């Protein structure tokens, strides 16, 4: 099992310490590009499906809150990644 699969399994377990960089890796592997922007709202775009995902990047702590993990899981299920 590669690092992507391990990270995806970790997300599925809904950890309390899932990091922003781990979410970026999953989104990138799933075909999304992180769009540049101002502020803490980050958007990911998939050119194949023309779908957007928007998440709030916390700072200075970059761990996702439980609702963000849930939202990421739901979005990835809709996209067929999970």
Secondary structure, DSSP 8 states (H G I E B T S, - for coil): --HHHHHHHHHHTT-TT-BHHHHHHHHHHTTEEEE--SSSEEEEEETTTTEEEEEE--SS--B--HHHHHHHHHHHHHTT--
